[in-house]
Amino acid sequence: MEQNEKSDPVDDNLVDFDGPDDPLNPLNWPFRKKIVVTFLYSLCTLGSTWASTIYSSGVVQVQRQFNVGNEVALLGLALYLAGNAFGPLLWAPVSEAYGRKPSVLIPIFGLMLFTFAFAVAKDLQSLLIARFFGGVFGGAPQSNVGGVMADIWAPTERGAALLCWGMAVAVGPMLAPIVGSALVVSLPHTGWRWTGYVTGIFLSAIIAASIFWIEESYPPVLLARKANHIRHETKNWALHSKSQEVGTSIKATPQKYLIVPLEMFIEPIALFMSLYGAFCYAIAYLSIVREWNPVEGSLPFLAMIIGVLLAPVALMWGQVYYRKRLITNGGQGVPEARLMPMMIGSIVFPIGLFIMGWTAQRNIHWIGFCFGTSLVGFGFFVIFQSALSYIVDTYVTLAASALAANMFVRSILAAAFPLFARSLYERLGLDWGMSFLGFIAVAMILTPFVFYIFGKRIRARGKRSSLSFAS
């Protein structure tokens, strides 16, 4: 013991929090403050996902304005999502170097500018460029806000906060087409531009509120600021925080934010969970219509939102089950226990797809189609949230890299789905086209069951998951 104490002397010049109750520590913020910060960051995320799909409402008008085909016009949606895939590689390092607030609010400001640029575009090239860079900037809250939730909420409270944030990720793409459709119907020639104007105004309001009400929450940045302040007050230039001992390594940055996320694609758990969650997420970006006008065609999105709002019932049940398993396992994490709700969602999801496919004809009452979309919304959100929780519990310290890989996969799939959807429906019809997707979803039902049974062994053998493996 004496040797260990000598080899690890206490550094009197190291600046840290003043005990576990230090009010500077974001974990000790007042509950009301945490709620406000969580709400505003969730709005930032909602604005980002909203900006992705509101464009789809005006695709037909874009076709007419620039005299292009449907697939070319849909590039405005696909390029935004492609930007979402690559954006985190830029904004994640900013988050760790300068903190959460600038790494979210500066990109959201950039998204606002490019959204207005899209709205005033004079040619198709300008529109597509604005949409792509809007996606690059818009990817920031989807990758960095999860870190904020870890900064300010204790593990026992974090589940509910992550659920609220997840709702913003899920509801944004479904709510925006409803508003966009109303704009397109009200403004037959310029409605697509107003989808940009309205989104830009919405983002402006979020930014204004966030600047005043959001405070920095990343502990290393807060401690570095504290060390700088005390150092200048006392003139003791040896004072420093832990993060200032190491600094930011240019060589380590590509390894951490590019190489490690890419390595997750050879990790069975990260790969299959990302593919499953991404497939379900991408369904929300399909242009599914029932030969209705644009406003009526937005009803399925409303039904899907209802399904998403019902999903927390299953997820909270899963949280209760997880706590029981946690206690039984002596307080050690049991990642596979996160998969119980996913088992339910995996069965409900394809049922919804089949119902949608076979009630899509106009001569069938619309309630059947909307019931199917509500089941899809329920199944999608349960699967999506369970996959994220399982990934985080499996990789722990490498969770950021695993989630970056997850976001890359889901953004790429979401970008691709709208491009092939029209061809799929034209060749197979809505009935068999949706059934084709349903059969894929049926094949994926095995995913949570296989990992629930064999996940522990797979984690022990994985290159990255074994680093966090404990049993």
Legacy VTK file of the C-alpha trace (Angstrom):
# vtk DataFile Version 3.0
C-alpha trace
ASCII
DATASET POLYDATA
POINTS 471 float
0.000 0.000 0.000
2.841 2.400 0.870
4.501 1.753 -2.485
1.276 2.483 -4.314
0.845 5.715 -2.390
4.367 6.765 -3.262
3.953 5.853 -6.912
0.651 7.752 -7.162
1.174 11.002 -5.245
-1.665 13.485 -4.949
-1.199 16.432 -7.307
-1.947 19.577 -5.290
-2.094 21.599 -8.510
-4.836 19.463 -10.033
-8.179 21.287 -10.159
-11.261 19.119 -9.668
-14.814 19.460 -8.396
-15.071 20.427 -4.740
-16.484 17.163 -3.516
-19.545 15.184 -4.648
-21.927 18.073 -3.910
-20.097 20.765 -5.891
-22.815 22.844 -7.642
-20.460 23.273 -10.605
-20.840 19.580 -11.350
-23.745 19.253 -13.852
-24.967 16.166 -11.983
-25.789 18.517 -9.092
-27.729 21.047 -11.132
-31.260 21.785 -9.855
-33.863 19.411 -11.243
-35.724 22.229 -12.992
-32.551 23.338 -14.754
-31.897 19.800 -15.969
-35.433 19.595 -17.343
-35.038 22.902 -19.239
-31.666 21.876 -20.717
-32.988 18.444 -21.706
-36.052 20.023 -23.322
-34.038 22.579 -25.312
-31.474 20.052 -26.524
-34.362 17.760 -27.513
-35.855 20.661 -29.492
-32.506 21.099 -31.254
-32.648 17.423 -32.201
-36.290 17.749 -33.261
-35.351 20.687 -35.484
-32.623 18.630 -37.129
-34.825 15.618 -37.904
-37.744 17.901 -38.818
-35.567 19.590 -41.465
-34.884 16.240 -43.086
-38.443 15.176 -43.991
-40.335 18.450 -44.370
-38.628 18.712 -47.758
-40.413 15.557 -48.972
-43.775 17.367 -48.890
-42.668 19.675 -51.680
-40.921 17.160 -53.935
-43.605 17.394 -56.655
-43.343 21.196 -56.657
-39.538 20.965 -56.897
-39.971 18.682 -59.907
-42.163 21.247 -61.632
-40.027 24.230 -60.635
-36.798 22.779 -62.041
-38.276 20.385 -64.628
-36.629 17.232 -63.236
-37.759 13.688 -62.471
-38.872 12.330 -59.111
-35.592 10.570 -58.349
-33.578 13.758 -59.001
-35.916 15.840 -56.846
-35.635 13.270 -54.040
-31.879 13.858 -53.950
-32.699 16.842 -51.763
-33.834 14.397 -49.078
-31.115 11.818 -49.717
-28.266 14.348 -49.622
-29.476 15.813 -46.325
-29.393 12.341 -44.777
-25.995 11.643 -46.325
-24.756 14.808 -44.642
-26.169 13.473 -41.361
-24.014 10.370 -41.796
-20.741 12.291 -42.099
-21.484 15.247 -39.810
-20.698 13.451 -36.520
-17.123 12.836 -37.678
-16.703 16.614 -37.600
-18.804 17.597 -34.578
-17.862 14.848 -32.114
-14.245 16.136 -31.770
-15.609 19.687 -31.330
-17.760 18.395 -28.466
-14.778 17.050 -26.557
-12.446 19.927 -27.325
-14.798 22.887 -26.760
-17.844 21.456 -25.001
-21.397 20.389 -25.721
-23.018 23.806 -26.153
-20.880 25.107 -29.054
-20.794 21.672 -30.687
-24.618 21.713 -30.922
-25.657 25.362 -31.186
-23.064 26.418 -33.783
-24.070 23.555 -36.121
-27.772 24.297 -35.540
-27.049 27.894 -36.564
-25.344 26.542 -39.681
-28.370 24.337 -40.380
-30.602 27.400 -40.079
-28.503 29.325 -42.624
-28.466 26.463 -45.125
-32.206 25.934 -44.618
-32.880 29.523 -45.633
-30.409 29.055 -48.507
-32.443 26.066 -49.691
-35.654 28.112 -49.482
-34.313 30.854 -51.776
-32.421 28.556 -54.178
-32.612 29.761 -57.808
-31.455 26.494 -59.359
-31.366 22.804 -58.499
-27.612 22.731 -57.893
-27.885 25.389 -55.184
-30.796 23.542 -53.599
-28.907 20.233 -53.443
-25.713 21.829 -52.094
-27.702 23.636 -49.392
-29.473 20.436 -48.425
-26.237 18.427 -48.158
-24.435 20.957 -45.979
-27.614 21.442 -43.965
-27.422 17.715 -43.236
-23.755 17.946 -42.237
-24.580 20.668 -39.707
-27.859 19.030 -38.687
-26.145 15.792 -37.678
-24.572 17.415 -34.599
-27.455 17.185 -32.092
-28.188 13.605 -33.107
-24.640 12.571 -32.212
-23.737 14.920 -29.330
-26.883 15.373 -27.248
-26.615 11.846 -25.891
-23.426 12.972 -24.163
-25.304 15.851 -22.534
-27.780 13.402 -21.030
-24.846 11.501 -19.493
-23.369 14.781 -18.193
-26.405 15.996 -16.261
-28.408 12.892 -15.315
-27.344 10.156 -12.911
-27.576 6.574 -14.290
-30.757 5.893 -12.291
-32.457 8.935 -13.887
-30.925 8.826 -17.325
-33.368 6.364 -18.893
-36.298 8.772 -18.832
-34.156 11.620 -20.194
-32.850 9.468 -23.041
-36.415 8.428 -23.778
-37.495 12.078 -24.139
-34.553 12.764 -26.431
-35.300 9.607 -28.414
-38.867 10.818 -28.897
-37.486 13.961 -30.521
-35.357 11.839 -32.869
-38.374 9.723 -33.819
-41.207 12.266 -33.906
-39.381 14.947 -35.923
-39.335 13.038 -39.241
-43.012 12.111 -38.825
-44.399 15.465 -37.695
-42.690 17.595 -40.355
-44.502 16.095 -43.408
-47.844 16.954 -41.795
-46.903 20.636 -41.560
-45.183 20.544 -44.941
-48.230 19.072 -46.653
-50.436 21.872 -45.315
-47.979 24.451 -46.690
-47.857 22.769 -50.102
-51.661 22.663 -50.372
-52.032 26.278 -49.218
-49.291 27.530 -51.559
-49.462 25.422 -54.759
-46.424 27.026 -56.390
-44.148 28.196 -53.552
-45.100 25.786 -50.752
-41.762 23.975 -51.054
-39.930 27.247 -50.358
-42.099 27.866 -47.301
-41.130 24.476 -45.897
-37.640 26.001 -45.730
-38.767 29.362 -44.379
-40.902 27.811 -41.625
-38.101 25.417 -40.644
-35.568 28.260 -40.568
-37.839 30.361 -38.348
-38.410 27.365 -36.067
-34.652 26.805 -35.768
-34.091 30.518 -35.093
-36.476 30.385 -32.131
-34.758 27.281 -30.760
-31.318 28.901 -31.078
-32.453 32.110 -29.349
-33.883 30.201 -26.381
-30.903 27.830 -26.186
-28.298 30.602 -26.116
-29.893 32.068 -22.989
-31.051 28.937 -21.165
-28.452 26.270 -21.975
-25.210 26.172 -20.000
-22.112 24.127 -20.734
-22.345 20.639 -19.228
-19.167 18.795 -20.273
-17.123 18.290 -17.050
-13.618 18.423 -18.627
-14.416 21.790 -20.241
-15.957 23.136 -17.022
-12.914 22.082 -15.004
-10.550 23.580 -17.574
-12.409 26.890 -17.283
-12.282 26.661 -13.496
-8.538 25.989 -13.599
-7.966 28.940 -15.940
-9.954 31.248 -13.650
-8.146 30.212 -10.467
-4.775 30.294 -12.225
-5.249 33.917 -13.250
-6.595 34.906 -9.834
-3.792 33.286 -7.819
-0.992 33.668 -10.394
-0.161 30.022 -9.732
0.549 28.930 -13.289
0.960 25.278 -12.275
-2.768 24.846 -11.629
-4.482 22.721 -14.258
-7.360 20.319 -14.850
-7.033 16.677 -15.805
-7.914 17.334 -19.452
-5.222 20.019 -19.680
-2.567 17.441 -18.776
-3.103 15.610 -22.027
-4.556 18.159 -24.419
-5.910 17.174 -27.804
-3.780 14.870 -29.907
-4.101 15.433 -33.649
-2.849 11.899 -34.217
-5.401 10.407 -31.820
-8.390 12.234 -33.318
-8.692 10.153 -36.541
-8.184 6.982 -34.493
-10.957 7.867 -32.061
-13.539 9.336 -34.426
-12.899 7.463 -37.671
-10.983 4.209 -37.145
-12.799 3.019 -34.016
-16.308 3.661 -35.448
-15.302 1.799 -38.608
-14.070 -1.115 -36.499
-17.571 -1.383 -35.068
-18.715 -2.752 -38.425
-16.860 -5.995 -37.691
-18.393 -6.215 -34.210
-21.434 -8.550 -34.447
-23.486 -6.722 -31.820
-22.796 -3.223 -33.153
-23.293 -4.307 -36.776
-26.545 -6.261 -36.456
-28.141 -3.921 -33.932
-27.245 -0.941 -36.115
-28.641 -2.614 -39.236
-31.855 -3.604 -37.473
-32.416 -0.192 -35.896
-31.456 1.560 -39.145
-33.884 -0.525 -41.208
-36.764 0.374 -38.895
-35.714 4.041 -38.777
-35.493 4.271 -42.567
-39.121 3.153 -42.957
-40.153 6.576 -41.655
-38.512 8.144 -44.720
-40.450 6.136 -47.274
-42.927 8.109 -49.349
-46.036 6.057 -48.577
-49.262 7.375 -50.071
-52.695 5.934 -50.613
-53.745 7.952 -53.661
-54.742 10.749 -51.268
-54.084 14.453 -51.609
-51.025 15.778 -49.705
-52.977 16.649 -46.542
-54.789 13.303 -46.391
-51.508 11.600 -47.213
-50.011 13.001 -44.009
-52.505 11.079 -41.837
-50.329 7.932 -41.744
-47.511 10.007 -40.234
-49.916 11.172 -37.529
-50.889 7.552 -36.868
-47.215 6.612 -36.704
-46.635 9.346 -34.115
-49.450 7.860 -32.016
-47.672 4.497 -32.163
-44.409 6.124 -31.077
-46.168 7.819 -28.146
-47.491 4.431 -26.991
-44.088 2.747 -27.231
-42.768 4.077 -23.870
-45.234 1.738 -22.112
-43.235 -1.260 -23.362
-39.924 0.508 -22.799
-40.731 1.391 -19.178
-41.788 -2.218 -18.575
-38.422 -3.195 -19.997
-36.698 -0.800 -17.610
-38.423 -2.452 -14.628
-37.332 -5.873 -15.912
-33.768 -4.612 -16.381
-33.579 -3.337 -12.791
-34.690 -6.735 -11.480
-31.979 -8.472 -13.531
-29.450 -5.895 -12.355
-30.229 -6.630 -8.688
-30.167 -10.384 -9.310
-26.748 -10.042 -10.952
-25.268 -8.240 -7.944
-25.343 -4.784 -9.503
-23.359 -5.854 -12.588
-24.747 -4.743 -15.938
-26.779 -7.254 -17.970
-26.933 -5.785 -21.508
-29.090 -8.613 -22.856
-31.850 -7.658 -20.405
-32.349 -4.539 -22.546
-33.680 -6.746 -25.344
-36.996 -7.781 -23.785
-38.997 -4.841 -25.230
-37.301 -5.374 -28.597
-38.734 -8.886 -28.742
-42.218 -7.399 -28.580
-41.402 -4.637 -31.078
-39.845 -7.095 -33.531
-43.166 -8.950 -33.803
-45.413 -5.871 -33.931
-43.313 -4.095 -36.587
-43.783 -6.547 -39.523
-47.473 -6.992 -38.643
-47.876 -3.236 -39.151
-46.073 -3.388 -42.496
-48.321 -6.192 -43.780
-51.473 -4.353 -42.669
-50.273 -1.192 -44.423
-49.582 -3.098 -47.630
-52.936 -4.832 -47.828
-55.103 -1.873 -46.817
-53.412 0.625 -49.155
-56.075 0.522 -51.867
-58.432 3.498 -51.977
-61.531 1.284 -51.809
-60.481 0.051 -48.353
-61.323 2.268 -45.376
-58.390 4.464 -44.345
-58.555 3.384 -40.712
-56.927 0.042 -41.543
-53.946 1.696 -43.189
-53.510 4.108 -40.278
-53.802 1.269 -37.771
-50.941 -0.457 -39.591
-48.780 2.665 -39.499
-49.422 3.064 -35.760
-48.149 -0.494 -35.220
-45.103 0.331 -37.346
-44.478 3.445 -35.239
-44.757 1.446 -32.032
-42.482 -1.339 -33.248
-39.960 1.052 -34.774
-39.475 3.116 -31.627
-39.269 0.117 -29.289
-36.675 -1.553 -31.540
-34.738 1.670 -32.095
-34.506 2.616 -28.405
-33.735 -0.933 -27.278
-30.945 -1.214 -29.845
-29.360 2.031 -28.641
-29.566 0.941 -24.996
-28.070 -2.467 -25.781
-25.211 -0.899 -27.735
-24.431 1.580 -24.925
-24.480 -1.147 -22.249
-22.296 -3.432 -24.376
-19.539 -0.978 -25.303
-19.708 1.458 -22.332
-16.560 3.606 -22.800
-16.648 3.019 -26.557
-20.380 3.762 -26.783
-19.801 7.063 -28.617
-17.965 5.260 -31.421
-20.601 2.531 -31.568
-23.389 5.136 -31.746
-21.507 7.039 -34.457
-21.435 3.836 -36.505
-25.131 3.347 -35.762
-25.981 6.845 -36.972
-23.889 6.372 -40.117
-25.783 3.194 -41.043
-29.242 4.600 -40.319
-28.552 7.834 -42.214
-27.273 5.984 -45.277
-30.254 3.609 -45.291
-32.703 6.459 -44.726
-31.075 8.295 -47.648
-31.355 5.266 -49.937
-34.912 4.155 -49.112
-36.797 7.055 -50.744
-34.743 6.666 -53.926
-35.800 3.077 -54.555
-39.272 3.236 -52.972
-41.005 4.548 -56.114
-39.542 1.777 -58.269
-40.447 -0.800 -55.622
-44.088 0.311 -55.526
-44.374 0.671 -59.312
-43.081 -2.857 -59.909
-44.764 -4.686 -57.035
-47.558 -2.325 -56.033
-48.053 -0.995 -52.529
-49.438 -4.346 -51.336
-46.513 -6.553 -52.325
-43.984 -3.716 -52.009
-44.843 -3.235 -48.333
-45.060 -7.017 -47.923
-41.508 -7.316 -49.283
-40.327 -4.999 -46.511
-42.497 -6.975 -44.095
-40.754 -10.229 -45.036
-37.379 -8.604 -44.348
-38.713 -7.487 -40.948
-39.923 -11.049 -40.253
-36.436 -12.386 -40.973
-35.068 -9.863 -38.475
-37.367 -11.041 -35.673
-34.693 -13.536 -34.656
-32.201 -10.736 -33.896
-33.201 -9.901 -30.293
-33.846 -13.554 -29.427
-30.442 -14.707 -30.734
-28.566 -11.968 -28.880
-30.630 -12.526 -25.720
-29.532 -16.184 -25.677
-25.997 -15.941 -27.072
-25.131 -12.276 -26.453
-22.999 -12.954 -23.393
-20.729 -15.335 -25.340
-20.562 -12.977 -28.313
-19.564 -10.061 -26.060
-16.788 -12.138 -24.506
-15.295 -12.920 -27.927
-15.707 -9.531 -29.619
-12.582 -7.406 -30.110
-14.173 -4.236 -28.714
-17.038 -5.597 -26.610
-14.627 -7.836 -24.674
-12.895 -4.670 -23.379
-16.083 -3.823 -21.496
-17.149 -7.397 -20.808
-18.043 -8.159 -17.234
-20.103 -10.943 -15.802
LINES 1 472
471 0 1 2 3 4 5 6 7 8 9 10 11 12 13 14 15 16 17 18 19 20 21 22 23 24 25 26 27 28 29 30 31 32 33 34 35 36 37 38 39 40 41 42 43 44 45 46 47 48 49 50 51 52 53 54 55 56 57 58 59 60 61 62 63 64 65 66 67 68 69 70 71 72 73 74 75 76 77 78 79 80 81 82 83 84 85 86 87 88 89 90 91 92 93 94 95 96 97 98 99 100 101 102 103 104 105 106 107 108 109 110 111 112 113 114 115 116 117 118 119 120 121 122 123 124 125 126 127 128 129 130 131 132 133 134 135 136 137 138 139 140 141 142 143 144 145 146 147 148 149 150 151 152 153 154 155 156 157 158 159 160 161 162 163 164 165 166 167 168 169 170 171 172 173 174 175 176 177 178 179 180 181 182 183 184 185 186 187 188 189 190 191 192 193 194 195 196 197 198 199 200 201 202 203 204 205 206 207 208 209 210 211 212 213 214 215 216 217 218 219 220 221 222 223 224 225 226 227 228 229 230 231 232 233 234 235 236 237 238 239 240 241 242 243 244 245 246 247 248 249 250 251 252 253 254 255 256 257 258 259 260 261 262 263 264 265 266 267 268 269 270 271 272 273 274 275 276 277 278 279 280 281 282 283 284 285 286 287 288 289 290 291 292 293 294 295 296 297 298 299 300 301 302 303 304 305 306 307 308 309 310 311 312 313 314 315 316 317 318 319 320 321 322 323 324 325 326 327 328 329 330 331 332 333 334 335 336 337 338 339 340 341 342 343 344 345 346 347 348 349 350 351 352 353 354 355 356 357 358 359 360 361 362 363 364 365 366 367 368 369 370 371 372 373 374 375 376 377 378 379 380 381 382 383 384 385 386 387 388 389 390 391 392 393 394 395 396 397 398 399 400 401 402 403 404 405 406 407 408 409 410 411 412 413 414 415 416 417 418 419 420 421 422 423 424 425 426 427 428 429 430 431 432 433 434 435 436 437 438 439 440 441 442 443 444 445 446 447 448 449 450 451 452 453 454 455 456 457 458 459 460 461 462 463 464 465 466 467 468 469 470
